[in-house]
Amino acid sequence: MNQAIQFPDREEWSERHHAICFPATVNGFQRTCAISGESVANCYGGDGRQDWLVLFRAHRWDLEEEVQVLILNEREDDQGWYWLS
């Protein structure tokens, strides 16, 4: 499956989901991707959403590669979101 996947720089903290949410455009359709604050802390450290956003930005390329694998393997949840763990 060859899909055009782009990741605009529009990440934000979602208090509702306790996660950093960021969009992916897949063949022209917007999809939502996310990584929980807890997952960011486990992988990179940090203490709270401001640190986690900074750490997300510092590791953006690696995280985008990981979520690209989820997209290519169609591993979305029931809401159509792609969650990194």
PyMOL Python script that loads the backbone (N, CA, C, O; Angstrom):
from pymol import cmd

cmd.read_pdbstr("""\
ATOM      1  N   MET A   1       0.851  -1.166   0.000  1.00  0.00           N
ATOM      2  CA  MET A   1       0.000   0.000   0.000  1.00  0.00           C
ATOM      3  C   MET A   1       0.900   1.233   0.000  1.00  0.00           C
ATOM      4  O   MET A   1       1.699   1.418   0.917  1.00  0.00           O
ATOM      5  N   ASN A   2       0.774   2.071  -1.020  1.00  0.00           N
ATOM      6  CA  ASN A   2       1.575   3.279  -1.126  1.00  0.00           C
ATOM      7  C   ASN A   2       0.688   4.476  -0.833  1.00  0.00           C
ATOM      8  O   ASN A   2      -0.168   4.834  -1.642  1.00  0.00           O
ATOM      9  N   GLN A   3       0.891   5.093   0.317  1.00  0.00           N
ATOM     10  CA  GLN A   3       0.072   6.231   0.712  1.00  0.00           C
ATOM     11  C   GLN A   3       0.949   7.443   0.894  1.00  0.00           C
ATOM     12  O   GLN A   3       2.073   7.347   1.386  1.00  0.00           O
ATOM     13  N   ALA A   4       0.425   8.593   0.491  1.00  0.00           N
ATOM     14  CA  ALA A   4       1.100   9.857   0.751  1.00  0.00           C
ATOM     15  C   ALA A   4       0.701  10.307   2.155  1.00  0.00           C
ATOM     16  O   ALA A   4      -0.470  10.579   2.419  1.00  0.00           O
ATOM     17  N   ILE A   5       1.681  10.382   3.050  1.00  0.00           N
ATOM     18  CA  ILE A   5       1.419  10.749   4.443  1.00  0.00           C
ATOM     19  C   ILE A   5       2.240  11.989   4.770  1.00  0.00           C
ATOM     20  O   ILE A   5       3.455  12.014   4.570  1.00  0.00           O
ATOM     21  N   GLN A   6       1.563  13.016   5.275  1.00  0.00           N
ATOM     22  CA  GLN A   6       2.227  14.252   5.676  1.00  0.00           C
ATOM     23  C   GLN A   6       1.815  14.587   7.103  1.00  0.00           C
ATOM     24  O   GLN A   6       0.701  14.287   7.532  1.00  0.00           O
ATOM     25  N   PHE A   7       2.734  15.214   7.826  1.00  0.00           N
ATOM     26  CA  PHE A   7       2.488  15.590   9.213  1.00  0.00           C
ATOM     27  C   PHE A   7       2.688  17.094   9.381  1.00  0.00           C
ATOM     28  O   PHE A   7       3.821  17.548   9.540  1.00  0.00           O
ATOM     29  N   PRO A   8       1.607  17.870   9.349  1.00  0.00           N
ATOM     30  CA  PRO A   8       1.756  19.311   9.601  1.00  0.00           C
ATOM     31  C   PRO A   8       2.179  19.552  11.049  1.00  0.00           C
ATOM     32  O   PRO A   8       1.867  18.752  11.931  1.00  0.00           O
ATOM     33  N   ASP A   9       2.878  20.640  11.289  1.00  0.00           N
ATOM     34  CA  ASP A   9       3.343  20.986  12.634  1.00  0.00           C
ATOM     35  C   ASP A   9       2.223  21.669  13.416  1.00  0.00           C
ATOM     36  O   ASP A   9       2.263  22.880  13.636  1.00  0.00           O
ATOM     37  N   ARG A  10       1.234  20.896  13.832  1.00  0.00           N
ATOM     38  CA  ARG A  10       0.093  21.462  14.561  1.00  0.00           C
ATOM     39  C   ARG A  10      -0.268  20.604  15.768  1.00  0.00           C
ATOM     40  O   ARG A  10      -1.441  20.310  16.000  1.00  0.00           O
ATOM     41  N   GLU A  11       0.727  20.209  16.523  1.00  0.00           N
ATOM     42  CA  GLU A  11       0.469  19.402  17.710  1.00  0.00           C
ATOM     43  C   GLU A  11      -0.072  20.285  18.827  1.00  0.00           C
ATOM     44  O   GLU A  11       0.239  21.473  18.912  1.00  0.00           O
ATOM     45  N   GLU A  12      -0.887  19.679  19.678  1.00  0.00           N
ATOM     46  CA  GLU A  12      -1.431  20.400  20.831  1.00  0.00           C
ATOM     47  C   GLU A  12      -1.740  19.417  21.947  1.00  0.00           C
ATOM     48  O   GLU A  12      -1.969  18.230  21.714  1.00  0.00           O
ATOM     49  N   TRP A  13      -1.740  19.938  23.151  1.00  0.00           N
ATOM     50  CA  TRP A  13      -2.084  19.134  24.312  1.00  0.00           C
ATOM     51  C   TRP A  13      -3.598  19.057  24.435  1.00  0.00           C
ATOM     52  O   TRP A  13      -4.277  20.082  24.373  1.00  0.00           O
ATOM     53  N   SER A  14      -4.131  17.862  24.608  1.00  0.00           N
ATOM     54  CA  SER A  14      -5.560  17.664  24.847  1.00  0.00           C
ATOM     55  C   SER A  14      -5.745  17.259  26.303  1.00  0.00           C
ATOM     56  O   SER A  14      -5.370  16.160  26.713  1.00  0.00           O
ATOM     57  N   GLU A  15      -6.324  18.160  27.065  1.00  0.00           N
ATOM     58  CA  GLU A  15      -6.587  17.861  28.473  1.00  0.00           C
ATOM     59  C   GLU A  15      -7.585  16.709  28.585  1.00  0.00           C
ATOM     60  O   GLU A  15      -7.484  15.871  29.481  1.00  0.00           O
ATOM     61  N   ARG A  16      -8.532  16.679  27.677  1.00  0.00           N
ATOM     62  CA  ARG A  16      -9.559  15.628  27.673  1.00  0.00           C
ATOM     63  C   ARG A  16      -8.945  14.235  27.534  1.00  0.00           C
ATOM     64  O   ARG A  16      -9.367  13.292  28.203  1.00  0.00           O
ATOM     65  N   HIS A  17      -7.941  14.116  26.655  1.00  0.00           N
ATOM     66  CA  HIS A  17      -7.325  12.819  26.391  1.00  0.00           C
ATOM     67  C   HIS A  17      -6.018  12.619  27.151  1.00  0.00           C
ATOM     68  O   HIS A  17      -5.446  11.530  27.121  1.00  0.00           O
ATOM     69  N   HIS A  18      -5.542  13.660  27.829  1.00  0.00           N
ATOM     70  CA  HIS A  18      -4.250  13.618  28.523  1.00  0.00           C
ATOM     71  C   HIS A  18      -3.169  13.153  27.558  1.00  0.00           C
ATOM     72  O   HIS A  18      -2.367  12.270  27.861  1.00  0.00           O
ATOM     73  N   ALA A  19      -3.178  13.785  26.377  1.00  0.00           N
ATOM     74  CA  ALA A  19      -2.282  13.362  25.307  1.00  0.00           C
ATOM     75  C   ALA A  19      -1.928  14.536  24.397  1.00  0.00           C
ATOM     76  O   ALA A  19      -2.624  15.550  24.348  1.00  0.00           O
ATOM     77  N   ILE A  20      -0.835  14.363  23.691  1.00  0.00           N
ATOM     78  CA  ILE A  20      -0.492  15.280  22.617  1.00  0.00           C
ATOM     79  C   ILE A  20      -1.166  14.738  21.369  1.00  0.00           C
ATOM     80  O   ILE A  20      -0.947  13.590  20.982  1.00  0.00           O
ATOM     81  N   CYS A  21      -1.977  15.561  20.749  1.00  0.00           N
ATOM     82  CA  CYS A  21      -2.680  15.181  19.533  1.00  0.00           C
ATOM     83  C   CYS A  21      -2.060  15.931  18.365  1.00  0.00           C
ATOM     84  O   CYS A  21      -1.720  17.109  18.478  1.00  0.00           O
ATOM     85  N   PHE A  22      -1.918  15.243  17.255  1.00  0.00           N
ATOM     86  CA  PHE A  22      -1.324  15.874  16.081  1.00  0.00           C
ATOM     87  C   PHE A  22      -1.941  15.257  14.826  1.00  0.00           C
ATOM     88  O   PHE A  22      -2.276  14.073  14.803  1.00  0.00           O
ATOM     89  N   PRO A  23      -2.087  16.084  13.779  1.00  0.00           N
ATOM     90  CA  PRO A  23      -2.736  15.587  12.572  1.00  0.00           C
ATOM     91  C   PRO A  23      -1.758  14.897  11.631  1.00  0.00           C
ATOM     92  O   PRO A  23      -0.553  15.150  11.640  1.00  0.00           O
ATOM     93  N   ALA A  24      -2.325  14.024  10.831  1.00  0.00           N
ATOM     94  CA  ALA A  24      -1.616  13.437   9.695  1.00  0.00           C
ATOM     95  C   ALA A  24      -2.559  13.557   8.510  1.00  0.00           C
ATOM     96  O   ALA A  24      -3.762  13.331   8.639  1.00  0.00           O
ATOM     97  N   THR A  25      -2.021  13.905   7.377  1.00  0.00           N
ATOM     98  CA  THR A  25      -2.814  13.933   6.157  1.00  0.00           C
ATOM     99  C   THR A  25      -2.433  12.697   5.352  1.00  0.00           C
ATOM    100  O   THR A  25      -1.277  12.518   4.968  1.00  0.00           O
ATOM    101  N   VAL A  26      -3.427  11.849   5.106  1.00  0.00           N
ATOM    102  CA  VAL A  26      -3.206  10.584   4.410  1.00  0.00           C
ATOM    103  C   VAL A  26      -4.023  10.618   3.133  1.00  0.00           C
ATOM    104  O   VAL A  26      -5.252  10.569   3.165  1.00  0.00           O
ATOM    105  N   ASN A  27      -3.328  10.703   2.007  1.00  0.00           N
ATOM    106  CA  ASN A  27      -3.996  10.808   0.701  1.00  0.00           C
ATOM    107  C   ASN A  27      -5.061  11.899   0.689  1.00  0.00           C
ATOM    108  O   ASN A  27      -6.144  11.716   0.132  1.00  0.00           O
ATOM    109  N   GLY A  28      -4.749  13.021   1.299  1.00  0.00           N
ATOM    110  CA  GLY A  28      -5.649  14.162   1.301  1.00  0.00           C
ATOM    111  C   GLY A  28      -6.664  14.182   2.424  1.00  0.00           C
ATOM    112  O   GLY A  28      -7.379  15.172   2.577  1.00  0.00           O
ATOM    113  N   PHE A  29      -6.754  13.134   3.208  1.00  0.00           N
ATOM    114  CA  PHE A  29      -7.710  13.061   4.321  1.00  0.00           C
ATOM    115  C   PHE A  29      -6.983  13.261   5.643  1.00  0.00           C
ATOM    116  O   PHE A  29      -5.930  12.669   5.881  1.00  0.00           O
ATOM    117  N   GLN A  30      -7.557  14.104   6.504  1.00  0.00           N
ATOM    118  CA  GLN A  30      -6.933  14.344   7.796  1.00  0.00           C
ATOM    119  C   GLN A  30      -7.272  13.239   8.776  1.00  0.00           C
ATOM    120  O   GLN A  30      -8.429  12.838   8.903  1.00  0.00           O
ATOM    121  N   ARG A  31      -6.261  12.755   9.463  1.00  0.00           N
ATOM    122  CA  ARG A  31      -6.393  11.749  10.505  1.00  0.00           C
ATOM    123  C   ARG A  31      -5.815  12.326  11.786  1.00  0.00           C
ATOM    124  O   ARG A  31      -4.965  13.216  11.743  1.00  0.00           O
ATOM    125  N   THR A  32      -6.270  11.826  12.912  1.00  0.00           N
ATOM    126  CA  THR A  32      -5.753  12.288  14.195  1.00  0.00           C
ATOM    127  C   THR A  32      -4.839  11.227  14.780  1.00  0.00           C
ATOM    128  O   THR A  32      -5.168  10.041  14.814  1.00  0.00           O
ATOM    129  N   CYS A  33      -3.678  11.685  15.240  1.00  0.00           N
ATOM    130  CA  CYS A  33      -2.694  10.829  15.885  1.00  0.00           C
ATOM    131  C   CYS A  33      -2.490  11.359  17.300  1.00  0.00           C
ATOM    132  O   CYS A  33      -2.718  12.539  17.563  1.00  0.00           O
ATOM    133  N   ALA A  34      -2.065  10.496  18.199  1.00  0.00           N
ATOM    134  CA  ALA A  34      -1.888  10.937  19.580  1.00  0.00           C
ATOM    135  C   ALA A  34      -0.872  10.067  20.292  1.00  0.00           C
ATOM    136  O   ALA A  34      -0.640   8.907  19.950  1.00  0.00           O
ATOM    137  N   ILE A  35      -0.274  10.693  21.310  1.00  0.00           N
ATOM    138  CA  ILE A  35       0.600   9.982  22.238  1.00  0.00           C
ATOM    139  C   ILE A  35       0.307  10.537  23.623  1.00  0.00           C
ATOM    140  O   ILE A  35       0.290  11.751  23.823  1.00  0.00           O
ATOM    141  N   SER A  36       0.080   9.655  24.563  1.00  0.00           N
ATOM    142  CA  SER A  36      -0.271  10.105  25.913  1.00  0.00           C
ATOM    143  C   SER A  36       0.925  10.770  26.584  1.00  0.00           C
ATOM    144  O   SER A  36       2.079  10.479  26.270  1.00  0.00           O
ATOM    145  N   GLY A  37       0.623  11.656  27.501  1.00  0.00           N
ATOM    146  CA  GLY A  37       1.672  12.282  28.290  1.00  0.00           C
ATOM    147  C   GLY A  37       2.489  11.244  29.034  1.00  0.00           C
ATOM    148  O   GLY A  37       3.708  11.369  29.157  1.00  0.00           O
ATOM    149  N   GLU A  38       1.819  10.230  29.523  1.00  0.00           N
ATOM    150  CA  GLU A  38       2.508   9.150  30.232  1.00  0.00           C
ATOM    151  C   GLU A  38       3.512   8.439  29.322  1.00  0.00           C
ATOM    152  O   GLU A  38       4.618   8.111  29.751  1.00  0.00           O
ATOM    153  N   SER A  39       3.127   8.206  28.077  1.00  0.00           N
ATOM    154  CA  SER A  39       4.047   7.560  27.131  1.00  0.00           C
ATOM    155  C   SER A  39       5.248   8.443  26.836  1.00  0.00           C
ATOM    156  O   SER A  39       6.374   7.952  26.753  1.00  0.00           O
ATOM    157  N   VAL A  40       5.016   9.752  26.675  1.00  0.00           N
ATOM    158  CA  VAL A  40       6.134  10.669  26.448  1.00  0.00           C
ATOM    159  C   VAL A  40       7.068  10.641  27.644  1.00  0.00           C
ATOM    160  O   VAL A  40       8.287  10.577  27.486  1.00  0.00           O
ATOM    161  N   ALA A  41       6.494  10.689  28.850  1.00  0.00           N
ATOM    162  CA  ALA A  41       7.308  10.667  30.072  1.00  0.00           C
ATOM    163  C   ALA A  41       8.107   9.372  30.174  1.00  0.00           C
ATOM    164  O   ALA A  41       9.280   9.393  30.547  1.00  0.00           O
ATOM    165  N   ASN A  42       7.481   8.254  29.847  1.00  0.00           N
ATOM    166  CA  ASN A  42       8.176   6.963  29.912  1.00  0.00           C
ATOM    167  C   ASN A  42       9.330   6.885  28.921  1.00  0.00           C
ATOM    168  O   ASN A  42      10.371   6.302  29.223  1.00  0.00           O
ATOM    169  N   CYS A  43       9.151   7.467  27.746  1.00  0.00           N
ATOM    170  CA  CYS A  43      10.184   7.396  26.704  1.00  0.00           C
ATOM    171  C   CYS A  43      11.266   8.456  26.859  1.00  0.00           C
ATOM    172  O   CYS A  43      12.449   8.175  26.666  1.00  0.00           O
ATOM    173  N   TYR A  44      10.855   9.691  27.211  1.00  0.00           N
ATOM    174  CA  TYR A  44      11.781  10.822  27.130  1.00  0.00           C
ATOM    175  C   TYR A  44      11.918  11.617  28.419  1.00  0.00           C
ATOM    176  O   TYR A  44      12.783  12.488  28.508  1.00  0.00           O
ATOM    177  N   GLY A  45      11.087  11.341  29.419  1.00  0.00           N
ATOM    178  CA  GLY A  45      11.139  12.096  30.665  1.00  0.00           C
ATOM    179  C   GLY A  45      10.149  13.243  30.641  1.00  0.00           C
ATOM    180  O   GLY A  45       9.111  13.172  29.984  1.00  0.00           O
ATOM    181  N   GLY A  46      10.478  14.291  31.359  1.00  0.00           N
ATOM    182  CA  GLY A  46       9.612  15.462  31.408  1.00  0.00           C
ATOM    183  C   GLY A  46       8.635  15.386  32.553  1.00  0.00           C
ATOM    184  O   GLY A  46       8.351  14.318  33.096  1.00  0.00           O
ATOM    185  N   ASP A  47       8.128  16.551  32.905  1.00  0.00           N
ATOM    186  CA  ASP A  47       7.229  16.650  34.047  1.00  0.00           C
ATOM    187  C   ASP A  47       6.079  17.588  33.702  1.00  0.00           C
ATOM    188  O   ASP A  47       6.078  18.752  34.101  1.00  0.00           O
ATOM    189  N   GLY A  48       5.129  17.089  32.980  1.00  0.00           N
ATOM    190  CA  GLY A  48       3.954  17.899  32.660  1.00  0.00           C
ATOM    191  C   GLY A  48       3.874  18.266  31.192  1.00  0.00           C
ATOM    192  O   GLY A  48       4.830  18.100  30.436  1.00  0.00           O
ATOM    193  N   ARG A  49       2.720  18.764  30.809  1.00  0.00           N
ATOM    194  CA  ARG A  49       2.404  18.949  29.392  1.00  0.00           C
ATOM    195  C   ARG A  49       3.347  19.887  28.658  1.00  0.00           C
ATOM    196  O   ARG A  49       3.634  19.660  27.483  1.00  0.00           O
ATOM    197  N   GLN A  50       3.842  20.939  29.315  1.00  0.00           N
ATOM    198  CA  GLN A  50       4.772  21.837  28.623  1.00  0.00           C
ATOM    199  C   GLN A  50       6.067  21.107  28.272  1.00  0.00           C
ATOM    200  O   GLN A  50       6.575  21.240  27.158  1.00  0.00           O
ATOM    201  N   ASP A  51       6.599  20.338  29.218  1.00  0.00           N
ATOM    202  CA  ASP A  51       7.797  19.533  28.942  1.00  0.00           C
ATOM    203  C   ASP A  51       7.514  18.511  27.853  1.00  0.00           C
ATOM    204  O   ASP A  51       8.333  18.307  26.957  1.00  0.00           O
ATOM    205  N   TRP A  52       6.365  17.877  27.931  1.00  0.00           N
ATOM    206  CA  TRP A  52       6.045  16.830  26.960  1.00  0.00           C
ATOM    207  C   TRP A  52       5.917  17.387  25.551  1.00  0.00           C
ATOM    208  O   TRP A  52       6.327  16.731  24.593  1.00  0.00           O
ATOM    209  N   LEU A  53       5.361  18.577  25.406  1.00  0.00           N
ATOM    210  CA  LEU A  53       5.285  19.201  24.078  1.00  0.00           C
ATOM    211  C   LEU A  53       6.681  19.496  23.545  1.00  0.00           C
ATOM    212  O   LEU A  53       6.956  19.269  22.367  1.00  0.00           O
ATOM    213  N   VAL A  54       7.556  19.996  24.397  1.00  0.00           N
ATOM    214  CA  VAL A  54       8.941  20.267  23.984  1.00  0.00           C
ATOM    215  C   VAL A  54       9.626  18.967  23.571  1.00  0.00           C
ATOM    216  O   VAL A  54      10.307  18.918  22.546  1.00  0.00           O
ATOM    217  N   LEU A  55       9.445  17.919  24.367  1.00  0.00           N
ATOM    218  CA  LEU A  55      10.048  16.629  24.052  1.00  0.00           C
ATOM    219  C   LEU A  55       9.455  16.017  22.781  1.00  0.00           C
ATOM    220  O   LEU A  55      10.174  15.417  21.982  1.00  0.00           O
ATOM    221  N   PHE A  56       8.148  16.169  22.598  1.00  0.00           N
ATOM    222  CA  PHE A  56       7.514  15.693  21.362  1.00  0.00           C
ATOM    223  C   PHE A  56       8.170  16.365  20.159  1.00  0.00           C
ATOM    224  O   PHE A  56       8.528  15.704  19.184  1.00  0.00           O
ATOM    225  N   ARG A  57       8.323  17.684  20.238  1.00  0.00           N
ATOM    226  CA  ARG A  57       8.920  18.424  19.120  1.00  0.00           C
ATOM    227  C   ARG A  57      10.364  17.999  18.870  1.00  0.00           C
ATOM    228  O   ARG A  57      10.805  17.933  17.723  1.00  0.00           O
ATOM    229  N   ALA A  58      11.092  17.712  19.936  1.00  0.00           N
ATOM    230  CA  ALA A  58      12.484  17.292  19.795  1.00  0.00           C
ATOM    231  C   ALA A  58      12.604  15.911  19.143  1.00  0.00           C
ATOM    232  O   ALA A  58      13.603  15.616  18.487  1.00  0.00           O
ATOM    233  N   HIS A  59      11.593  15.075  19.323  1.00  0.00           N
ATOM    234  CA  HIS A  59      11.619  13.698  18.806  1.00  0.00           C
ATOM    235  C   HIS A  59      10.565  13.476  17.718  1.00  0.00           C
ATOM    236  O   HIS A  59      10.189  12.342  17.424  1.00  0.00           O
ATOM    237  N   ARG A  60      10.104  14.560  17.139  1.00  0.00           N
ATOM    238  CA  ARG A  60       9.028  14.512  16.140  1.00  0.00           C
ATOM    239  C   ARG A  60       9.297  13.502  15.039  1.00  0.00           C
ATOM    240  O   ARG A  60       8.417  12.704  14.719  1.00  0.00           O
ATOM    241  N   TRP A  61      10.494  13.510  14.446  1.00  0.00           N
ATOM    242  CA  TRP A  61      10.769  12.628  13.304  1.00  0.00           C
ATOM    243  C   TRP A  61      10.620  11.159  13.679  1.00  0.00           C
ATOM    244  O   TRP A  61      10.041  10.379  12.922  1.00  0.00           O
ATOM    245  N   ASP A  62      11.132  10.786  14.829  1.00  0.00           N
ATOM    246  CA  ASP A  62      11.017   9.392  15.264  1.00  0.00           C
ATOM    247  C   ASP A  62       9.563   9.015  15.521  1.00  0.00           C
ATOM    248  O   ASP A  62       9.123   7.930  15.141  1.00  0.00           O
ATOM    249  N   LEU A  63       8.820   9.907  16.164  1.00  0.00           N
ATOM    250  CA  LEU A  63       7.416   9.625  16.468  1.00  0.00           C
ATOM    251  C   LEU A  63       6.576   9.554  15.195  1.00  0.00           C
ATOM    252  O   LEU A  63       5.673   8.725  15.087  1.00  0.00           O
ATOM    253  N   GLU A  64       6.874  10.421  14.237  1.00  0.00           N
ATOM    254  CA  GLU A  64       6.148  10.378  12.966  1.00  0.00           C
ATOM    255  C   GLU A  64       6.428   9.080  12.223  1.00  0.00           C
ATOM    256  O   GLU A  64       5.530   8.524  11.591  1.00  0.00           O
ATOM    257  N   GLU A  65       7.654   8.596  12.290  1.00  0.00           N
ATOM    258  CA  GLU A  65       7.966   7.306  11.666  1.00  0.00           C
ATOM    259  C   GLU A  65       7.171   6.176  12.314  1.00  0.00           C
ATOM    260  O   GLU A  65       6.670   5.286  11.627  1.00  0.00           O
ATOM    261  N   GLU A  66       7.062   6.219  13.636  1.00  0.00           N
ATOM    262  CA  GLU A  66       6.298   5.187  14.343  1.00  0.00           C
ATOM    263  C   GLU A  66       4.826   5.211  13.961  1.00  0.00           C
ATOM    264  O   GLU A  66       4.224   4.166  13.717  1.00  0.00           O
ATOM    265  N   VAL A  67       4.248   6.407  13.911  1.00  0.00           N
ATOM    266  CA  VAL A  67       2.822   6.490  13.581  1.00  0.00           C
ATOM    267  C   VAL A  67       2.584   6.181  12.103  1.00  0.00           C
ATOM    268  O   VAL A  67       1.509   5.707  11.734  1.00  0.00           O
ATOM    269  N   GLN A  68       3.567   6.443  11.267  1.00  0.00           N
ATOM    270  CA  GLN A  68       3.433   6.081   9.862  1.00  0.00           C
ATOM    271  C   GLN A  68       3.251   4.574   9.701  1.00  0.00           C
ATOM    272  O   GLN A  68       2.482   4.126   8.850  1.00  0.00           O
ATOM    273  N   VAL A  69       3.953   3.800  10.510  1.00  0.00           N
ATOM    274  CA  VAL A  69       3.794   2.338  10.489  1.00  0.00           C
ATOM    275  C   VAL A  69       2.364   1.962  10.891  1.00  0.00           C
ATOM    276  O   VAL A  69       1.756   1.080  10.285  1.00  0.00           O
ATOM    277  N   LEU A  70       1.831   2.638  11.920  1.00  0.00           N
ATOM    278  CA  LEU A  70       0.445   2.367  12.332  1.00  0.00           C
ATOM    279  C   LEU A  70      -0.532   2.682  11.200  1.00  0.00           C
ATOM    280  O   LEU A  70      -1.473   1.926  10.956  1.00  0.00           O
ATOM    281  N   ILE A  71      -0.305   3.793  10.518  1.00  0.00           N
ATOM    282  CA  ILE A  71      -1.199   4.191   9.421  1.00  0.00           C
ATOM    283  C   ILE A  71      -1.123   3.175   8.287  1.00  0.00           C
ATOM    284  O   ILE A  71      -2.152   2.733   7.776  1.00  0.00           O
ATOM    285  N   LEU A  72       0.078   2.809   7.898  1.00  0.00           N
ATOM    286  CA  LEU A  72       0.242   1.860   6.794  1.00  0.00           C
ATOM    287  C   LEU A  72      -0.359   0.497   7.114  1.00  0.00           C
ATOM    288  O   LEU A  72      -0.818  -0.214   6.220  1.00  0.00           O
ATOM    289  N   ASN A  73      -0.353   0.136   8.407  1.00  0.00           N
ATOM    290  CA  ASN A  73      -0.923  -1.144   8.827  1.00  0.00           C
ATOM    291  C   ASN A  73      -2.372  -1.020   9.282  1.00  0.00           C
ATOM    292  O   ASN A  73      -2.953  -1.968   9.812  1.00  0.00           O
ATOM    293  N   GLU A  74      -2.950   0.167   9.067  1.00  0.00           N
ATOM    294  CA  GLU A  74      -4.363   0.422   9.389  1.00  0.00           C
ATOM    295  C   GLU A  74      -4.691   0.068  10.833  1.00  0.00           C
ATOM    296  O   GLU A  74      -5.657  -0.650  11.093  1.00  0.00           O
ATOM    297  N   ARG A  75      -3.896   0.564  11.768  1.00  0.00           N
ATOM    298  CA  ARG A  75      -4.033   0.244  13.187  1.00  0.00           C
ATOM    299  C   ARG A  75      -4.728   1.363  13.969  1.00  0.00           C
ATOM    300  O   ARG A  75      -4.297   1.715  15.067  1.00  0.00           O
ATOM    301  N   GLU A  76      -5.793   1.916  13.407  1.00  0.00           N
ATOM    302  CA  GLU A  76      -6.538   2.959  14.107  1.00  0.00           C
ATOM    303  C   GLU A  76      -7.469   2.349  15.141  1.00  0.00           C
ATOM    304  O   GLU A  76      -7.829   1.175  15.053  1.00  0.00           O
ATOM    305  N   ASP A  77      -7.859   3.166  16.134  1.00  0.00           N
ATOM    306  CA  ASP A  77      -8.791   2.681  17.152  1.00  0.00           C
ATOM    307  C   ASP A  77     -10.233   2.831  16.650  1.00  0.00           C
ATOM    308  O   ASP A  77     -10.453   3.165  15.486  1.00  0.00           O
ATOM    309  N   ASP A  78     -11.196   2.586  17.514  1.00  0.00           N
ATOM    310  CA  ASP A  78     -12.608   2.644  17.135  1.00  0.00           C
ATOM    311  C   ASP A  78     -13.057   4.033  16.694  1.00  0.00           C
ATOM    312  O   ASP A  78     -14.048   4.176  15.978  1.00  0.00           O
ATOM    313  N   GLN A  79     -12.315   5.058  17.128  1.00  0.00           N
ATOM    314  CA  GLN A  79     -12.657   6.431  16.763  1.00  0.00           C
ATOM    315  C   GLN A  79     -11.892   6.884  15.517  1.00  0.00           C
ATOM    316  O   GLN A  79     -12.071   8.012  15.057  1.00  0.00           O
ATOM    317  N   GLY A  80     -11.053   6.021  14.977  1.00  0.00           N
ATOM    318  CA  GLY A  80     -10.267   6.359  13.807  1.00  0.00           C
ATOM    319  C   GLY A  80      -8.967   7.072  14.124  1.00  0.00           C
ATOM    320  O   GLY A  80      -8.342   7.639  13.228  1.00  0.00           O
ATOM    321  N   TRP A  81      -8.544   7.054  15.390  1.00  0.00           N
ATOM    322  CA  TRP A  81      -7.307   7.688  15.828  1.00  0.00           C
ATOM    323  C   TRP A  81      -6.163   6.682  15.797  1.00  0.00           C
ATOM    324  O   TRP A  81      -6.369   5.477  15.939  1.00  0.00           O
ATOM    325  N   TYR A  82      -4.954   7.203  15.609  1.00  0.00           N
ATOM    326  CA  TYR A  82      -3.746   6.398  15.677  1.00  0.00           C
ATOM    327  C   TYR A  82      -2.992   6.782  16.946  1.00  0.00           C
ATOM    328  O   TYR A  82      -2.521   7.911  17.090  1.00  0.00           O
ATOM    329  N   TRP A  83      -2.888   5.827  17.857  1.00  0.00           N
ATOM    330  CA  TRP A  83      -2.256   6.072  19.165  1.00  0.00           C
ATOM    331  C   TRP A  83      -0.889   5.431  19.238  1.00  0.00           C
ATOM    332  O   TRP A  83      -0.741   4.238  18.976  1.00  0.00           O
ATOM    333  N   LEU A  84       0.114   6.223  19.594  1.00  0.00           N
ATOM    334  CA  LEU A  84       1.441   5.686  19.895  1.00  0.00           C
ATOM    335  C   LEU A  84       1.455   5.267  21.345  1.00  0.00           C
ATOM    336  O   LEU A  84       0.865   5.937  22.193  1.00  0.00           O
ATOM    337  N   SER A  85       2.117   4.175  21.639  1.00  0.00           N
ATOM    338  CA  SER A  85       2.196   3.741  23.041  1.00  0.00           C
ATOM    339  C   SER A  85       3.632   3.722  23.501  1.00  0.00           C
ATOM    340  O   SER A  85       3.906   3.384  24.653  1.00  0.00           O
TER     341      SER A  85
END
""", "prot")
cmd.dss("prot")
cmd.show_as("cartoon", "prot")
cmd.util.cbc("prot")
cmd.orient("prot")
